Amino acid sequence: MGEKVVAGTFDLSERNQYRSKLRECLAGLRRLLDEERFDRPKNLMGVEIELNLAGPDGMPRMMNAQVLERIASRDFQTELGMFNLEVNIAPHRLGGRVLDRLAEELRTGLAYAHRKANEVNAGIVMIGILPTLDHHDLVSGNLSDVDRYALLNDQIVAARGEEFALDITGVERLTCTSTSIAPEAACTSVQLHLQVTPGRFADVWNAAQAVAAAQIAVGANAPFLFGRELWRESRPPLFLQSTDTRPPELQAQGVRPRTWFGERWITDAYELFEENLRYFPALLPLMDDEDPLEALDDGRVPRLAELVLHNGTVYRWNRPVYGIADGVPHLRVENRVLPAGPTVTDVIANAAFYYGLVRALAEEARPVWARLPFEAAADNFDTACRYGIEARLKWPRRGRYGGIVEVPAVSLVRDELLPLAAAGLDAWGVEPADRDFYLGVIEERCRRRVNGASWQAATYHQALETGLEREAALAATTRRYAELMHAGEPVHTWPVGLPEPAVLS
């Protein structure tokens, strides 16, 4: 959303001016594309991970300001909730031993942050949704003390005009209301960035959309919310409902939600930015003093600040990003599908699967999006979120007859997608040792039908069987998860259950 956001209110004329400025930014983007001003291929990737703070008891700790003060590193930043942090890894060039280097950087950074958090009786937990969060933890008073979060909350609440309704039915059903966007803070994810040229953007974005369901199926890690067992990956429905500016009447009319999978394949990056302006009112109409078209006329690279800020308030699962590095503009695809965790090895395995797969699919002669209806990709995404590793997905049939078939996600990944991911990593120049190790983690998850969500659910149910009450079982599961997360072995190797019989107090 940008760092320099100052809280305030906006009058009607400011919103009209902002809309005009957005159109100027969009025209500037069109000129940049037409004039081929964008960066040349650099094969750059980047990783951001949102984290939770929890105490030795497994309960959330609302103290990110104190922890960040001790960490004292620009790699770590605030996130929406006081129990959240975010770690950013500097961009790396895809190739060689980049996956192992990323893993080592993450392990070092997270271990350091965890030690610093321990100084105030907290710790780092890398998980999709912290199971011990309670509805009463996610209130506006527990939003991070940062102007842009308060302003975003105020604007989304004002746009909706009434309480947010959470209603998610999975294994169990959760219904509750919220007067703020604070429940969104429960969603902690991994964002994978890939810098691409304008000519390759559409193919990479389409490929990322097509494989989002497979990413979730093998990587789901958020089965609990507010003490209820819901979807295997409960982040997407929670994110949608907790940021939904549409009252029920607008939902009934088919108005698009700001958390959005999309509705069609694209042919150009411009289409996504243009859709964001056409469909979604500005939430933060903050004006920059730059005239983007004048900047272009003068031979400068425009910041397109309003477009960038507005784009950051439309929560696509694969988001287009405009940026400037060393004075040169570039485009990125930001993949926001994956939950955080369970371990660094699992995160890097998920990244290897994604980067290899989108490279291979984007270069196919008969691309998957020419054979898979977009509606099927969107249905696949919901199905994978609901059922995780047990999902069945629609996919183009191999061979001369074509058509769409429904197959177990684990079979699709093992038989078709992992070989493609391996070929894609080869095309990036990733070392075979890294390729085989990290894709092997994905293969083992499929073979054993285990991911973070299935482990959490199985361990929780075993804890219940020992006689623990629901809240105690969730806390015990969280403590065991944190212990195994910091030990670092990938989740498919984790023994199900608590390390010793639980003792009733």
C-alpha positions as CSV (number, residue, x, y, z in Angstrom):
1,M,0.0,0.0,0.0
2,G,3.0,2.3,0.3
3,E,4.7,3.5,3.5
4,K,3.9,7.3,3.6
5,V,0.2,7.2,4.3
6,V,-1.1,9.8,6.7
7,A,-4.5,9.5,8.3
8,G,-7.2,11.9,7.3
9,T,-10.6,12.3,5.6
10,F,-11.4,12.9,2.0
11,D,-14.1,15.2,0.5
12,L,-16.0,14.7,-2.7
13,S,-13.8,16.9,-4.9
14,E,-10.7,15.0,-3.7
15,R,-12.2,11.7,-4.8
16,N,-13.0,13.1,-8.3
17,Q,-9.5,14.5,-8.6
18,Y,-8.1,11.2,-7.6
19,R,-10.2,9.4,-10.2
20,S,-8.8,11.7,-12.9
21,K,-5.3,11.2,-11.6
22,L,-5.7,7.5,-11.8
23,R,-6.7,7.8,-15.4
24,E,-3.6,9.8,-16.1
25,C,-1.5,7.1,-14.4
26,L,-3.2,4.5,-16.5
27,A,-2.5,6.5,-19.7
28,G,1.1,6.8,-18.5
29,L,1.4,3.1,-18.1
30,R,0.0,2.6,-21.6
31,R,2.7,4.9,-23.0
32,L,5.4,3.1,-21.1
33,L,4.2,-0.2,-22.6
34,D,3.8,1.2,-26.1
35,E,7.3,2.9,-25.9
36,E,8.9,-0.3,-24.6
37,R,10.4,1.5,-21.7
38,F,10.4,-1.5,-19.3
39,D,13.4,-3.4,-17.9
40,R,14.9,-6.2,-19.9
41,P,14.7,-9.8,-18.6
42,K,16.6,-10.3,-15.3
43,N,15.0,-13.5,-14.0
44,L,14.5,-11.8,-10.6
45,M,12.4,-13.3,-7.8
46,G,11.5,-12.1,-4.4
47,V,9.9,-13.5,-1.2
48,E,7.8,-11.9,1.6
49,I,6.5,-13.9,4.5
50,E,3.9,-12.8,7.1
51,L,4.5,-14.2,10.6
52,N,2.6,-14.6,13.9
53,L,3.8,-13.8,17.4
54,A,2.8,-16.4,20.1
55,G,3.9,-17.1,23.6
56,P,5.2,-20.4,25.1
57,D,1.5,-21.2,25.8
58,G,0.7,-21.0,22.1
59,M,-1.5,-17.9,22.6
60,P,-1.1,-14.8,20.4
61,R,1.1,-11.9,21.7
62,M,0.1,-8.4,20.7
63,M,3.6,-6.9,20.8
64,N,5.0,-6.5,17.3
65,A,6.3,-3.0,18.1
66,Q,8.4,-4.3,21.0
67,V,9.7,-7.3,19.0
68,L,10.6,-5.1,16.0
69,E,12.4,-2.7,18.2
70,R,14.6,-5.5,19.4
71,I,15.1,-7.0,15.9
72,A,16.1,-3.6,14.5
73,S,16.4,-4.8,10.9
74,R,14.7,-3.3,7.9
75,D,14.1,-6.9,6.6
76,F,11.4,-7.1,9.3
77,Q,8.3,-4.8,9.2
78,T,4.9,-4.4,10.8
79,E,1.8,-6.1,9.4
80,L,-1.8,-5.4,10.0
81,G,-2.2,-7.0,13.5
82,M,-0.1,-6.4,16.6
83,F,0.6,-10.1,16.6
84,N,2.0,-10.0,13.0
85,L,5.4,-9.3,11.5
86,E,6.6,-9.5,7.9
87,V,10.0,-10.5,6.7
88,N,11.2,-9.5,3.2
89,I,14.0,-11.2,1.4
90,A,16.0,-9.1,-1.1
91,P,15.4,-10.0,-4.8
92,H,17.5,-12.9,-6.1
93,R,18.3,-14.0,-9.6
94,L,16.7,-17.4,-10.4
95,G,19.4,-19.9,-11.1
96,G,22.2,-21.9,-9.6
97,R,21.8,-22.7,-5.9
98,V,19.3,-19.9,-5.3
99,L,16.8,-22.1,-3.5
100,D,19.4,-23.2,-0.9
101,R,20.6,-19.7,-0.5
102,L,17.1,-18.4,0.1
103,A,16.5,-21.2,2.6
104,E,19.7,-20.3,4.5
105,E,18.8,-16.6,4.6
106,L,15.4,-17.3,5.9
107,R,16.6,-19.7,8.5
108,T,19.1,-17.2,9.8
109,G,16.7,-14.3,9.8
110,L,13.8,-16.2,11.4
111,A,16.1,-17.7,14.1
112,Y,17.4,-14.3,15.0
113,A,13.9,-12.8,15.1
114,H,12.7,-15.7,17.3
115,R,15.6,-15.1,19.8
116,K,14.7,-11.4,20.0
117,A,11.0,-12.2,20.4
118,N,11.9,-14.7,23.2
119,E,13.3,-11.7,25.2
120,V,9.8,-10.5,25.7
121,N,8.2,-13.9,26.2
122,A,7.0,-14.3,22.6
123,G,8.1,-16.3,19.6
124,I,7.8,-16.5,15.8
125,V,5.2,-18.9,14.4
126,M,5.0,-19.4,10.6
127,I,1.5,-20.7,9.9
128,G,-1.5,-19.7,7.7
129,I,-3.8,-18.9,10.6
130,L,-2.8,-19.1,14.2
131,P,-5.2,-21.7,15.7
132,T,-5.4,-20.0,19.1
133,L,-6.7,-16.7,17.8
134,D,-10.0,-15.7,19.3
135,H,-12.7,-13.5,17.8
136,H,-11.9,-11.0,20.6
137,D,-8.2,-10.8,19.6
138,L,-9.2,-9.4,16.2
139,V,-10.6,-6.0,17.0
140,S,-9.6,-2.6,15.8
141,G,-7.7,-1.9,19.1
142,N,-5.2,-4.7,18.1
143,L,-4.4,-3.2,14.7
144,S,-0.8,-2.1,14.4
145,D,-0.2,1.5,15.4
146,V,0.5,2.7,11.9
147,D,-1.5,5.4,10.1
148,R,-2.0,3.5,6.9
149,Y,-3.7,0.6,8.7
150,A,-6.0,2.9,10.6
151,L,-6.9,4.8,7.5
152,L,-7.5,1.6,5.4
153,N,-9.7,0.3,8.2
154,D,-11.7,3.5,8.4
155,Q,-12.2,3.6,4.6
156,I,-13.3,0.0,4.1
157,V,-15.6,0.3,7.1
158,A,-17.1,3.5,5.7
159,A,-17.5,1.9,2.2
160,R,-19.3,-1.1,3.6
161,G,-21.5,1.0,5.9
162,E,-22.3,-1.9,8.3
163,E,-20.6,-4.7,10.2
164,F,-18.7,-7.4,8.4
165,A,-20.3,-10.8,8.4
166,L,-18.1,-13.8,8.6
167,D,-19.9,-17.0,7.6
168,I,-17.7,-20.0,6.6
169,T,-18.9,-23.6,6.5
170,G,-16.3,-26.3,6.3
171,V,-15.9,-29.3,8.7
172,E,-17.7,-27.0,11.1
173,R,-19.5,-23.6,10.6
174,L,-18.3,-20.2,11.9
175,T,-20.6,-17.3,12.0
176,C,-19.8,-14.0,13.6
177,T,-19.6,-10.3,12.9
178,S,-16.8,-7.7,13.1
179,T,-16.9,-3.9,13.2
180,S,-13.4,-3.6,11.6
181,I,-11.1,-5.3,9.1
182,A,-9.0,-6.8,12.0
183,P,-10.0,-10.4,11.2
184,E,-8.0,-10.0,7.9
185,A,-4.9,-9.9,10.1
186,A,-5.4,-13.6,10.9
187,C,-4.4,-14.4,7.3
188,T,-0.6,-14.8,7.2
189,S,0.8,-15.7,3.8
190,V,3.9,-16.1,1.5
191,Q,4.1,-13.7,-1.4
192,L,6.3,-14.8,-4.3
193,H,7.3,-12.1,-6.8
194,L,8.6,-12.7,-10.3
195,Q,9.8,-9.8,-12.5
196,V,8.7,-10.3,-16.1
197,T,8.8,-8.3,-19.3
198,P,5.5,-6.9,-20.6
199,G,5.6,-9.4,-23.5
200,R,5.7,-12.4,-21.1
201,F,3.5,-10.9,-18.4
202,A,0.1,-12.3,-19.6
203,D,1.5,-15.8,-20.1
204,V,3.0,-15.9,-16.6
205,W,-0.1,-14.5,-15.0
206,N,-2.4,-16.9,-16.8
207,A,-0.1,-19.8,-15.8
208,A,-0.1,-18.6,-12.2
209,Q,-3.9,-18.5,-12.2
210,A,-4.1,-22.0,-13.7
211,V,-1.9,-23.6,-11.0
212,A,-3.2,-21.6,-8.0
213,A,-5.4,-24.6,-7.0
214,A,-2.5,-27.0,-7.1
215,Q,-0.4,-24.7,-5.0
216,I,-3.2,-24.6,-2.3
217,A,-3.8,-28.4,-2.5
218,V,-0.2,-29.2,-1.6
219,G,0.5,-26.2,0.6
220,A,-2.7,-25.7,2.6
221,N,-1.9,-24.7,6.2
222,A,-4.9,-22.9,7.7
223,P,-7.7,-25.3,8.9
224,F,-8.8,-23.4,12.0
225,L,-10.3,-20.0,12.8
226,F,-11.7,-18.8,16.1
227,G,-11.8,-22.3,17.5
228,R,-13.6,-23.9,14.5
229,E,-12.3,-26.3,12.0
230,L,-13.3,-24.9,8.6
231,W,-11.7,-25.2,5.2
232,R,-8.2,-26.8,4.8
233,E,-7.1,-23.3,3.6
234,S,-9.4,-20.9,5.4
235,R,-7.5,-17.7,4.4
236,P,-9.3,-17.0,1.1
237,P,-12.8,-17.0,2.4
238,L,-11.8,-15.1,5.5
239,F,-9.8,-12.5,3.5
240,L,-12.7,-12.0,1.1
241,Q,-15.3,-11.6,3.9
242,S,-13.2,-9.4,6.2
243,T,-12.4,-6.9,3.5
244,D,-15.7,-7.0,1.7
245,T,-16.9,-3.5,1.0
246,R,-20.2,-4.8,-0.5
247,P,-23.3,-4.9,1.6
248,P,-25.5,-8.0,0.8
249,E,-27.5,-6.0,-1.8
250,L,-24.4,-5.3,-3.9
251,Q,-23.3,-8.9,-3.5
252,A,-26.7,-10.0,-4.8
253,Q,-26.2,-7.8,-7.9
254,G,-22.9,-9.5,-8.7
255,V,-20.7,-6.6,-7.8
256,R,-17.1,-7.9,-7.7
257,P,-15.4,-8.3,-4.3
258,R,-12.0,-6.6,-3.7
259,T,-10.5,-10.0,-2.8
260,W,-10.8,-11.5,-6.2
261,F,-9.6,-14.5,-8.3
262,G,-10.6,-12.7,-11.5
263,E,-13.0,-13.8,-14.2
264,R,-11.0,-14.3,-17.4
265,W,-7.6,-15.1,-19.0
266,I,-5.7,-12.0,-20.1
267,T,-3.6,-11.0,-23.1
268,D,-1.8,-7.9,-21.7
269,A,-0.7,-6.7,-18.2
270,Y,-2.6,-3.4,-18.9
271,E,-5.9,-5.2,-18.7
272,L,-5.5,-6.0,-15.0
273,F,-4.6,-2.4,-14.0
274,E,-7.5,-1.1,-16.2
275,E,-9.9,-3.5,-14.6
276,N,-8.8,-2.4,-11.1
277,L,-9.7,1.2,-12.0
278,R,-13.0,0.3,-13.8
279,Y,-14.4,-2.0,-11.1
280,F,-13.1,-0.7,-7.8
281,P,-13.6,2.7,-6.1
282,A,-10.6,4.2,-4.5
283,L,-10.2,3.5,-0.8
284,L,-7.2,5.8,-0.2
285,P,-7.5,8.8,-2.5
286,L,-4.1,10.3,-1.6
287,M,-2.7,12.6,-4.2
288,D,1.0,12.7,-5.3
289,D,2.4,15.9,-6.7
290,E,3.8,14.2,-9.9
291,D,2.1,14.7,-13.3
292,P,2.8,11.3,-14.8
293,L,2.3,12.4,-18.4
294,E,4.5,15.5,-17.9
295,A,7.2,13.2,-16.5
296,L,7.1,11.1,-19.6
297,D,7.2,14.1,-21.8
298,D,10.4,15.2,-20.0
299,G,12.0,11.8,-20.4
300,R,11.6,10.8,-16.8
301,V,10.1,7.6,-15.4
302,P,6.8,8.3,-13.7
303,R,6.1,6.9,-10.2
304,L,2.4,6.3,-11.0
305,A,1.9,6.6,-7.2
306,E,-1.9,6.7,-7.3
307,L,-2.1,3.7,-9.5
308,V,0.3,1.8,-7.3
309,L,-1.6,2.7,-4.2
310,H,-5.0,1.8,-5.6
311,N,-3.6,-1.5,-7.0
312,G,-2.5,-2.4,-3.5
313,T,-6.1,-2.2,-2.3
314,V,-7.4,-4.7,-4.8
315,Y,-6.5,-8.1,-3.4
316,R,-6.1,-10.4,-6.4
317,W,-4.5,-13.8,-5.6
318,N,-2.1,-13.1,-8.5
319,R,-1.6,-9.4,-8.5
320,P,0.1,-7.2,-11.1
321,V,2.8,-4.9,-9.7
322,Y,4.4,-1.8,-11.2
323,G,7.8,-0.8,-9.7
324,I,11.0,1.1,-10.4
325,A,14.5,-0.1,-9.7
326,D,17.6,1.8,-10.4
327,G,15.5,4.3,-12.4
328,V,14.0,1.7,-14.7
329,P,10.4,0.6,-14.6
330,H,9.4,-3.1,-14.4
331,L,6.4,-5.3,-14.0
332,R,6.0,-8.2,-11.5
333,V,3.5,-11.0,-10.9
334,E,2.9,-11.2,-7.2
335,N,1.6,-14.7,-6.2
336,R,-0.3,-14.3,-3.0
337,V,-1.9,-17.8,-2.9
338,L,0.2,-19.6,-0.3
339,P,-0.1,-19.6,3.4
340,A,3.0,-19.1,5.6
341,G,4.9,-22.2,6.8
342,P,5.1,-24.8,8.0
343,T,8.9,-24.8,7.8
344,V,11.5,-22.9,5.8
345,T,12.1,-26.1,3.8
346,D,8.4,-26.3,3.0
347,V,8.2,-22.6,2.0
348,I,11.1,-23.0,-0.4
349,A,9.7,-26.2,-1.8
350,N,6.4,-24.4,-2.5
351,A,8.4,-21.6,-4.2
352,A,10.4,-24.1,-6.3
353,F,7.1,-25.7,-7.4
354,Y,5.6,-22.4,-8.4
355,Y,8.6,-20.8,-10.2
356,G,9.3,-24.0,-12.1
357,L,5.7,-24.6,-13.0
358,V,4.9,-21.1,-14.3
359,R,8.0,-21.0,-16.4
360,A,7.1,-24.3,-18.1
361,L,3.4,-23.6,-18.5
362,A,4.1,-20.1,-19.9
363,E,6.3,-21.5,-22.6
364,E,4.0,-24.4,-23.7
365,A,3.0,-24.4,-27.4
366,R,-0.6,-25.2,-26.5
367,P,-1.0,-23.3,-23.2
368,V,-3.2,-24.7,-20.5
369,W,-5.4,-21.6,-20.5
370,A,-6.3,-22.3,-24.1
371,R,-7.7,-25.7,-23.0
372,L,-9.0,-25.0,-19.4
373,P,-12.0,-22.7,-19.0
374,F,-11.3,-19.8,-16.6
375,E,-14.4,-20.9,-14.6
376,A,-12.8,-24.3,-14.1
377,A,-9.6,-22.6,-12.7
378,A,-11.7,-20.5,-10.3
379,D,-13.7,-23.6,-9.2
380,N,-10.5,-25.5,-8.7
381,F,-9.2,-22.7,-6.4
382,D,-12.3,-22.9,-4.2
383,T,-12.2,-26.8,-4.2
384,A,-8.5,-26.8,-3.2
385,C,-9.1,-24.3,-0.4
386,R,-12.0,-26.5,1.0
387,Y,-10.3,-29.9,0.7
388,G,-6.5,-29.3,0.5
389,I,-4.5,-32.4,-0.2
390,E,-7.7,-34.4,-0.7
391,A,-9.1,-32.1,-3.4
392,R,-10.1,-33.3,-6.9
393,L,-9.3,-30.8,-9.6
394,K,-10.4,-30.2,-13.2
395,W,-7.6,-30.3,-15.8
396,P,-7.2,-30.7,-19.6
397,R,-7.0,-34.3,-20.6
398,R,-3.7,-35.4,-22.1
399,G,-3.7,-36.9,-25.5
400,R,-5.5,-36.5,-28.8
401,Y,-9.1,-36.4,-27.5
402,G,-8.8,-33.4,-25.3
403,G,-11.6,-32.3,-23.0
404,I,-11.6,-31.7,-19.2
405,V,-11.2,-34.5,-16.6
406,E,-11.5,-34.4,-12.8
407,V,-8.5,-36.0,-11.1
408,P,-7.1,-36.2,-7.5
409,A,-4.8,-33.2,-6.9
410,V,-2.1,-35.5,-5.7
411,S,-2.2,-37.5,-8.9
412,L,-2.2,-34.3,-11.1
413,V,0.8,-32.9,-9.2
414,R,2.9,-36.1,-9.2
415,D,2.1,-37.3,-12.7
416,E,2.0,-34.0,-14.7
417,L,2.9,-30.9,-12.7
418,L,6.1,-32.0,-11.0
419,P,7.8,-33.0,-14.2
420,L,6.8,-29.6,-15.7
421,A,8.1,-27.8,-12.6
422,A,11.4,-29.7,-13.0
423,A,11.7,-28.7,-16.6
424,G,10.9,-25.1,-15.7
425,L,13.6,-25.0,-13.0
426,D,16.0,-26.4,-15.5
427,A,15.1,-23.6,-17.9
428,W,15.8,-21.1,-15.1
429,G,19.2,-22.7,-14.6
430,V,18.6,-24.0,-11.1
431,E,21.1,-26.6,-10.0
432,P,19.7,-30.2,-10.2
433,A,20.5,-30.9,-6.6
434,D,18.3,-28.0,-5.5
435,R,15.6,-28.9,-8.0
436,D,15.4,-32.5,-6.9
437,F,15.5,-31.9,-3.2
438,Y,12.8,-29.2,-3.1
439,L,10.5,-30.8,-5.6
440,G,11.0,-34.1,-3.8
441,V,9.4,-32.4,-0.7
442,I,6.3,-31.7,-2.8
443,E,6.3,-35.3,-4.1
444,E,6.5,-36.7,-0.6
445,R,3.6,-34.6,0.5
446,C,1.5,-36.0,-2.3
447,R,2.7,-39.6,-1.7
448,R,1.8,-39.4,2.0
449,R,-1.1,-37.1,1.5
450,V,0.2,-34.8,4.2
451,N,0.5,-31.0,4.3
452,G,0.4,-28.5,7.1
453,A,-3.4,-28.4,7.3
454,S,-3.8,-32.2,7.4
455,W,-1.1,-32.4,10.2
456,Q,-2.8,-29.7,12.2
457,A,-6.3,-31.3,11.9
458,A,-5.0,-34.9,12.7
459,T,-3.0,-33.7,15.7
460,Y,-5.9,-31.6,17.0
461,H,-8.3,-34.6,16.8
462,Q,-5.8,-36.8,18.6
463,A,-5.6,-34.2,21.3
464,L,-9.4,-34.2,21.7
465,E,-9.3,-38.0,22.0
466,T,-6.9,-37.7,25.0
467,G,-9.7,-35.8,26.8
468,L,-8.6,-32.2,26.2
469,E,-11.3,-29.6,25.7
470,R,-11.4,-27.7,22.3
471,E,-9.4,-24.6,23.4
472,A,-6.7,-26.7,25.2
473,A,-6.4,-29.0,22.2
474,L,-5.9,-26.1,19.8
475,A,-3.3,-24.6,22.2
476,A,-1.4,-27.9,22.5
477,T,-1.5,-28.4,18.7
478,T,-0.1,-24.9,18.2
479,R,2.7,-25.5,20.7
480,R,3.7,-28.7,19.1
481,Y,3.5,-27.1,15.6
482,A,5.8,-24.3,16.8
483,E,8.3,-26.8,18.2
484,L,8.4,-28.8,15.0
485,M,8.5,-25.7,12.9
486,H,11.6,-24.5,14.6
487,A,13.2,-28.0,14.4
488,G,12.9,-27.5,10.7
489,E,12.2,-30.9,9.2
490,P,9.5,-30.7,6.4
491,V,5.9,-31.2,7.5
492,H,5.4,-34.6,5.7
493,T,7.9,-36.1,8.2
494,W,6.2,-34.7,11.3
495,P,4.7,-37.4,13.7
496,V,1.0,-36.8,14.2
497,G,-0.1,-36.1,17.8
498,L,1.3,-34.5,20.9
499,P,4.8,-35.7,22.0
500,E,3.4,-37.3,25.2
501,P,0.0,-38.0,26.6
502,A,-1.7,-34.8,27.6
503,V,-2.3,-34.4,31.3
504,L,-5.7,-33.1,32.3
505,S,-5.4,-30.2,34.8
